[in-house]
Amino acid sequence: METQNKMIKAHLKKGLRLTSLEALELFGCFRLSARISELKTSGFNVEKVMIDLPNGKRIAEYYMP
């Protein structure tokens, strides 16, 4: 999981945003919220915004402020 954390952190540091589906596709990460929690615990600043999809569902999108 450390490798996923490093890849997610690098992705966010580039100014990119990340959803759970993107994390699965890019990094094979099934539990993005858990990885984000680990990053926050280690002191990395990550924010979340909820976005509405065309099908009416709401998902979290993570970014670095």
N, C-alpha and C positions, 0 to 999 in steps of 0.2 A: 504494500500500500504506500510505502514511502515514495516509490517511483511515481505512482499516480499523483501524490501530493506535489512532487517536484514539477511534474508536467502541468498540472492545473495552475500552480503558482506562476510558472513561466508564462503560461497562456494569459493569465490575468494581468501580469506585469507588463505585457505588451499593449495593454489598454483594451483588450478584447473582452467581450462578455461571454458567459457560458451558462447553458441550460443543462438539465439532466440528460436530455436526448443527445445533445452535442457531446457531453462528457462520455457518454456510452460509445458514440461513434468514433470520437477522437482518441480516447484513452482507455476504452474498455472498462469504464468506471460505472458500476451499477448503482452506487450510493453516493452521489455527489454531495448531498447535504452532510453526510458523515465526514467526507474529506474536507469540506469547508469548515466544519466544526473543529476538526483537528488543526487546520491552518490557523483559525482564529485563536485557539488555545495556545499555539506556538507564537502568537503575537502578530500574525499577518492580518492586515486590515482589509476585510472583505465586506461588501455591502450587498443587499439583495433588493430587487424590485420585482413585484408581481406583474406579469403581463397577461393580457387577455388574448387568447387564440381565436381564430375565426370560427372554430367549432364551439365556442362558448366556455371552454376550459381555461383555468388560470394556472400558470406555472411560474416558478421562481427563475429569475435570471440573476446571476451573480456577476459582480464587477469589483474592481479596485478603484476607490475614489481618488 
